[in-house]
């Protein structure tokens, strides 16, 4: 096996594994699959976490995870898929950040890892064993990478900033 084949097989394994985990989490939010709460429960949870409106936030998170994850696993529109998944995971990091880093204490370790993995795949490309390769990379051009990640960052900021602003407004004033 040449280095190129090993790299492409490694990218395939990373893409499918990361994409499947993201897609599973997204379908929990959207459809209640795999023990998830479905859209109604996810919307209530989003409202409780400060993401308003809750239903729109739940749909966006579910689509970012399920859609981005499925596209990553397939290796189709990989830059957009990686950016969508990474942006969604940035929102999850914002939720878990107050609990610290490690997952066992409710921290942001796990969503951060998924976001970094998705972003790395989006920037690197899907490799030879992908639908992007089969379609001659029509949805995986350098300008798509830049556009997807800039757009993803702006969209993520537009979701997280209002949540952070509302959170600061509701915190009690520092007594000291």
C-alpha positions in Angstrom: 0.0 0.0 0.0 1.4 3.4 -0.9 1.5 6.4 1.4 -1.2 8.0 -0.7 -3.5 5.0 -0.3 -2.9 4.9 3.5 -3.7 8.6 3.7 -6.9 8.1 1.7 -8.0 5.1 3.8 -7.2 7.1 7.0 -9.3 10.0 5.8 -12.1 7.6 4.9 -12.1 6.1 8.4 -11.9 9.5 10.1 -14.7 10.9 7.8 -17.0 8.0 8.3 -16.4 7.8 12.1 -16.8 11.5 12.7 -19.7 11.9 10.3 -21.6 8.9 11.8 -21.3 10.3 15.3 -22.4 13.7 14.3 -25.3 12.3 12.2 -26.5 10.2 15.1 -26.5 13.2 17.4 -28.4 15.3 14.9 -31.1 12.6 14.4 -31.6 12.5 18.1 -32.4 16.2 18.0 -34.5 16.1 14.9 -36.4 12.8 15.1 -35.8 11.4 18.6 -33.8 8.5 17.2 -31.2 6.7 19.3 -32.9 7.7 22.5 -33.0 11.4 21.7 -35.8 13.9 22.6 -36.8 14.9 19.1 -37.5 18.3 17.9 -40.0 19.4 20.6 -37.8 18.4 23.5 -34.7 19.7 21.9 -36.4 23.1 21.3 -37.3 23.2 25.0 -33.7 22.5 25.9 -32.4 25.1 23.5 -34.7 27.7 25.1 -33.5 26.7 28.6 -29.9 27.1 27.4 -30.6 30.6 26.1 -30.8 29.8 22.4 -33.9 31.6 21.2 -36.1 30.9 19.4 -35.7 27.3 20.6 -37.3 25.5 17.7 -35.2 27.3 15.1 -32.1 26.7 17.2 -33.0 23.0 17.5 -33.5 22.6 13.8 -30.3 24.4 13.0 -28.3 22.3 15.5 -30.0 19.1 14.3 -29.3 19.9 10.6 -25.8 21.0 11.3 -25.0 17.7 13.0 -27.1 15.3 10.9 -26.6 17.0 7.5 -23.0 17.9 8.1 -22.2 14.5 9.5 -23.9 12.6 6.7 -22.1 14.7 4.1 -18.8 14.2 5.9 -19.3 10.5 6.0 -20.0 10.4 2.3 -17.2 12.8 1.5 -19.6 15.2 -0.4 -19.3 19.0 -0.3 -16.7 18.3 2.4 -15.7 21.9 3.0 -19.3 23.0 3.6 -20.0 19.8 5.6 -16.9 20.4 7.8 -17.8 24.1 8.3 -21.4 23.3 9.2 -20.5 20.6 11.7 -17.7 22.7 13.2 -20.0 25.7 13.6 -22.6 23.6 15.3 -20.1 22.1 17.6 -18.9 25.7 18.5 -22.4 26.3 19.7 -22.2 23.1 21.8 -18.9 24.3 23.2 -20.5 27.5 24.3 -23.1 25.6 26.2 -20.6 23.3 27.9 -17.8 25.8 28.6 -19.0 26.9 32.0 -18.5 23.3 33.2 -14.8 23.4 32.2 -12.9 21.2 29.8 -13.4 17.6 30.7 -16.5 15.7 29.6 -17.0 13.8 32.8 -17.8 17.1 34.5 -20.1 18.2 31.7 -17.3 20.2 30.0 -16.7 21.0 26.3 -14.1 18.4 25.6 -16.3 16.1 23.4 -18.0 18.7 21.2 -14.7 20.5 20.8 -13.0 17.4 19.5 -15.9 16.7 17.1 -15.7 20.3 15.9 -11.9 20.2 15.4 -12.1 16.9 13.6 -14.9 18.1 11.3 -13.0 21.3 10.5 -9.8 19.5 9.8 -11.6 17.2 7.4 -13.3 20.1 5.7 -10.0 21.9 5.2 -8.0 18.8 4.2 -10.6 17.3 1.9 -12.3 14.0 1.7 -9.6 12.0 0.0 -9.8 9.6 -2.9 -12.5 7.3 -1.5 -15.3 10.0 -1.5 -18.1 11.4 -3.5 -16.1 14.6 -3.9 -13.4 12.6 -5.7 -16.0 10.8 -7.8 -17.5 14.1 -8.9 -14.1 15.7 -9.8 -14.3 17.9 -6.7 -16.9 20.1 -8.1 -18.1 21.0 -4.5 -14.6 21.0 -3.1 -12.7 23.9 -4.6 -10.4 26.3 -2.7 -13.0 29.1 -2.9 -15.6 26.7 -1.4 -13.3 26.1 1.5 -12.9 29.8 2.2 -16.5 30.6 1.6 -17.8 27.7 3.8 -15.6 28.5 6.8 -16.1 32.3 6.7 -19.9 31.8 6.3 -19.9 29.1 9.0 -18.0 31.4 11.4 -20.4 34.3 10.8 -23.4 32.1 11.2 -22.0 30.6 14.4 -21.2 34.1 15.8 -24.7 35.2 15.0 -26.2 32.4 17.1 -23.7 32.4 20.0 -23.4 36.2 20.5 -27.1 36.8 21.4 -27.0 33.9 23.8 -23.9 35.3 25.5 -25.4 38.8 25.6 -28.6 37.5 27.2 -26.5 35.5 29.7 -24.5 38.5 30.7 -27.7 40.6 31.1 -29.3 38.0 33.5 -26.2 37.5 35.6 -26.3 39.3 39.0 -24.0 42.4 39.2 -20.7 41.7 40.9 -20.9 42.8 44.5 -17.2 43.6 45.0 
